[in-house]
Amino acid sequence: MPGPAVGQKELNVSLAAVRDAARICTSVQGTITPETLEKKDKSPVTIADFGSQAVVCRIVGNAFPSDPIIAEEDASELRNEDNAPFLHLVHDEICRQCVEASKDEVCRWIDRGGAQHFSHRFWTLDPIDGTKGFLRKEQYAISLALIVDGEIALGVLGCPNLPLVPGQTETAGSIFYAIRGQGAFSVPLEGDAAPIPIRVSKTSNPSAARFCESVESGHSSHGHSEQIAQRLGITAAPIRLDSQAKYAVVARGEADIYLRLPTRADYFEQIWDHAGGVLVVQEAGGRVTDVTGKPLEFIHGRTLKENRGVVVSNSALHDAVLDAVRAVGVK
């Protein structure tokens, strides 16, 4: 059944926004030192988070002023006098990398992402998905999606450290995108190269499958993942990487399965942590549900409150994975 129509304008605006955000994130990530990590100093990710949200909301808001944006951050902390140095750094980074602006404009752009509730047509943004990966100078993603009548119509993942060609670090810097009903593609983060169609793997034997999962066990139950792998007969070590880059890795066939298993009974996934990646996998031929097999519902505001966990696969393996998830008692 065809999804809601999205035009070239939405795609072009999304790609421009994610590229601007990636420039800020890459610049800030370059300032991280071993001392930063040793002191557990999260200021770089804070600066990049706010800067990324500001420039994405600016571009999307200017192009589609009637569209609400549900995003992760708001500018209330930056407006606090105690945090003036942070606002100064965010402002400077935006002016240096993207566009001249006042500090008040920067705060207004950030707050453009303050929508809370479902609407007929809205965007959702994670300005930096995978903050620990960002701080380690490993994988993170900028995730942007457009949702129309409850369906993800457009999904874009900017992955500044993920190689366009798997295994070739010199090609690092990729964007993955999909429009519902039109397939999934990858392009370099910079330049105007032709889009490359991507497809999930054809693996149908569970024992030959490859997992990918979060680096941080707090994000997903690694213990249950190991039990599920054993039930499926999987012997290959999991690919561990942060952020929605995992969706991209499944979408282009490097891995076959991604599990985000519940770690607490009272935790609900945030929509911005999944929307961009879900459509990329689906349009690449994969399948995404929660642990019960139910489709993810993007109609409840900021959370997936009617879903438990997330199961992502190449489609051929999905039923076997769901059976294994149930068998190990994931709820």
LINQUIDA-V319684 format. One record per residue. RES is the residue in one small letter. SS is DSSP state (helix for helix, strand for strand, loop for the rest). Layout:
BEGIN
res=RES ss=SS
res=RES ss=SS
END
This chain:
BEGIN
res=m ss=loop
res=p ss=loop
res=g ss=loop
res=p ss=loop
res=a ss=loop
res=v ss=loop
res=g ss=loop
res=q ss=helix
res=k ss=helix
res=e ss=helix
res=l ss=helix
res=n ss=helix
res=v ss=helix
res=s ss=helix
res=l ss=helix
res=a ss=helix
res=a ss=helix
res=v ss=helix
res=r ss=helix
res=d ss=helix
res=a ss=helix
res=a ss=helix
res=r ss=helix
res=i ss=helix
res=c ss=helix
res=t ss=helix
res=s ss=helix
res=v ss=helix
res=q ss=helix
res=g ss=loop
res=t ss=loop
res=i ss=loop
res=t ss=loop
res=p ss=helix
res=e ss=helix
res=t ss=helix
res=l ss=helix
res=e ss=helix
res=k ss=loop
res=k ss=loop
res=d ss=loop
res=k ss=loop
res=s ss=helix
res=p ss=helix
res=v ss=helix
res=t ss=helix
res=i ss=helix
res=a ss=helix
res=d ss=helix
res=f ss=helix
res=g ss=helix
res=s ss=helix
res=q ss=helix
res=a ss=helix
res=v ss=helix
res=v ss=helix
res=c ss=helix
res=r ss=helix
res=i ss=helix
res=v ss=helix
res=g ss=helix
res=n ss=helix
res=a ss=helix
res=f ss=loop
res=p ss=loop
res=s ss=loop
res=d ss=loop
res=p ss=strand
res=i ss=strand
res=i ss=strand
res=a ss=strand
res=e ss=loop
res=e ss=loop
res=d ss=loop
res=a ss=loop
res=s ss=helix
res=e ss=helix
res=l ss=helix
res=r ss=helix
res=n ss=loop
res=e ss=helix
res=d ss=helix
res=n ss=helix
res=a ss=helix
res=p ss=helix
res=f ss=helix
res=l ss=helix
res=h ss=helix
res=l ss=helix
res=v ss=helix
res=h ss=helix
res=d ss=helix
res=e ss=helix
res=i ss=helix
res=c ss=helix
res=r ss=helix
res=q ss=helix
res=c ss=loop
res=v ss=loop
res=e ss=loop
res=a ss=loop
res=s ss=loop
res=k ss=helix
res=d ss=helix
res=e ss=helix
res=v ss=helix
res=c ss=helix
res=r ss=helix
res=w ss=helix
res=i ss=helix
res=d ss=helix
res=r ss=loop
res=g ss=loop
res=g ss=strand
res=a ss=loop
res=q ss=loop
res=h ss=loop
res=f ss=loop
res=s ss=loop
res=h ss=loop
res=r ss=strand
res=f ss=strand
res=w ss=strand
res=t ss=strand
res=l ss=strand
res=d ss=strand
res=p ss=strand
res=i ss=strand
res=d ss=strand
res=g ss=loop
res=t ss=helix
res=k ss=helix
res=g ss=helix
res=f ss=helix
res=l ss=helix
res=r ss=loop
res=k ss=loop
res=e ss=loop
res=q ss=loop
res=y ss=loop
res=a ss=strand
res=i ss=strand
res=s ss=strand
res=l ss=strand
res=a ss=strand
res=l ss=strand
res=i ss=strand
res=v ss=strand
res=d ss=loop
res=g ss=loop
res=e ss=strand
res=i ss=strand
res=a ss=strand
res=l ss=strand
res=g ss=strand
res=v ss=strand
res=l ss=strand
res=g ss=strand
res=c ss=strand
res=p ss=strand
res=n ss=strand
res=l ss=strand
res=p ss=strand
res=l ss=loop
res=v ss=loop
res=p ss=loop
res=g ss=loop
res=q ss=loop
res=t ss=helix
res=e ss=helix
res=t ss=helix
res=a ss=strand
res=g ss=strand
res=s ss=strand
res=i ss=strand
res=f ss=strand
res=y ss=strand
res=a ss=strand
res=i ss=strand
res=r ss=loop
res=g ss=loop
res=q ss=loop
res=g ss=loop
res=a ss=strand
res=f ss=strand
res=s ss=strand
res=v ss=strand
res=p ss=strand
res=l ss=loop
res=e ss=loop
res=g ss=loop
res=d ss=loop
res=a ss=loop
res=a ss=loop
res=p ss=loop
res=i ss=strand
res=p ss=strand
res=i ss=loop
res=r ss=loop
res=v ss=loop
res=s ss=loop
res=k ss=loop
res=t ss=loop
res=s ss=loop
res=n ss=loop
res=p ss=helix
res=s ss=helix
res=a ss=helix
res=a ss=loop
res=r ss=loop
res=f ss=strand
res=c ss=strand
res=e ss=strand
res=s ss=loop
res=v ss=loop
res=e ss=loop
res=s ss=helix
res=g ss=helix
res=h ss=helix
res=s ss=loop
res=s ss=loop
res=h ss=helix
res=g ss=helix
res=h ss=helix
res=s ss=helix
res=e ss=helix
res=q ss=helix
res=i ss=helix
res=a ss=helix
res=q ss=helix
res=r ss=helix
res=l ss=helix
res=g ss=loop
res=i ss=loop
res=t ss=loop
res=a ss=loop
res=a ss=loop
res=p ss=loop
res=i ss=strand
res=r ss=strand
res=l ss=loop
res=d ss=loop
res=s ss=loop
res=q ss=loop
res=a ss=helix
res=k ss=helix
res=y ss=helix
res=a ss=helix
res=v ss=helix
res=v ss=helix
res=a ss=helix
res=r ss=loop
res=g ss=loop
res=e ss=loop
res=a ss=loop
res=d ss=loop
res=i ss=strand
res=y ss=strand
res=l ss=strand
res=r ss=strand
res=l ss=loop
res=p ss=loop
res=t ss=loop
res=r ss=loop
res=a ss=loop
res=d ss=loop
res=y ss=loop
res=f ss=loop
res=e ss=loop
res=q ss=strand
res=i ss=helix
res=w ss=helix
res=d ss=helix
res=h ss=loop
res=a ss=helix
res=g ss=helix
res=g ss=helix
res=v ss=helix
res=l ss=helix
res=v ss=helix
res=v ss=helix
res=q ss=helix
res=e ss=helix
res=a ss=loop
res=g ss=loop
res=g ss=loop
res=r ss=strand
res=v ss=strand
res=t ss=strand
res=d ss=loop
res=v ss=loop
res=t ss=loop
res=g ss=loop
res=k ss=loop
res=p ss=loop
res=l ss=loop
res=e ss=loop
res=f ss=loop
res=i ss=loop
res=h ss=loop
res=g ss=loop
res=r ss=loop
res=t ss=strand
res=l ss=loop
res=k ss=loop
res=e ss=loop
res=n ss=loop
res=r ss=loop
res=g ss=loop
res=v ss=strand
res=v ss=strand
res=v ss=strand
res=s ss=strand
res=n ss=loop
res=s ss=loop
res=a ss=loop
res=l ss=loop
res=h ss=helix
res=d ss=helix
res=a ss=helix
res=v ss=helix
res=l ss=helix
res=d ss=helix
res=a ss=helix
res=v ss=helix
res=r ss=helix
res=a ss=helix
res=v ss=loop
res=g ss=loop
res=v ss=loop
res=k ss=loop
END
